[in-house]
Amino acid sequence: MSAPSTDGSPLLMVLVKSLAAVAAVSASTAVRRAASTACGYGVVAVLSSVSLCFLTFAGYSTLQTTMGSVYASLLVGCAYLFAALIAGLVLQRRRH
């Protein structure tokens, strides 16, 4: 009797190993891109927050000089409250 042929088996294993290597390279590239994008958004968020703090302080200082500290605090607080309410409305409208 003759033994079963194993000619197709090594070729199939090479193909599977090649596909696994391509998948691993693709996955690592995707992870690297995602991490880079996340870090970029993080930097933008930090810089925007710092900018907002400086702009708020400058506006508050100007209002405090012209109107007094109580009215300046009220105006800045109301401006942020109004911005938060508008953002909440926008988010609510997107959901429905």
LINRA-V232381 format. One record per backbone hydrogen bond with DSSP energy under -0.5 kcal/mol. NH is the residue of the N-H (numbers start at 1). CO is the residue of the C=O. Records with the same first field share a line. If there is no record, write none. Layout:
BEGIN
NH->CO / CO
END
This chain:
BEGIN
10->6
11->7
12->8
13->9
14->10
15->11
16->12
17->13
18->14
19->15
20->16
21->17
22->18
23->19
24->20
25->21
26->22
27->23
28->24
29->25
30->26
31->27
32->28
33->29
34->30
35->31
36->32
37->33
38->34
39->35
40->36
41->37
42->38
43->39
44->40
45->41
46->42
47->43
48->44
49->45
50->46
51->47
52->48
53->49
54->50
55->51
56->52
57->53
58->54
59->55
60->56
61->57
62->58
63->59
64->60
65->61
66->62
67->63
68->63 / 64
72->68
73->69
74->70
75->71
76->72
77->73
78->74
79->75
80->76
81->77
82->78
83->79
84->80
85->81
86->82
87->83
88->84
89->85
90->86
91->87
92->88
93->89
94->90
95->91
96->92
END
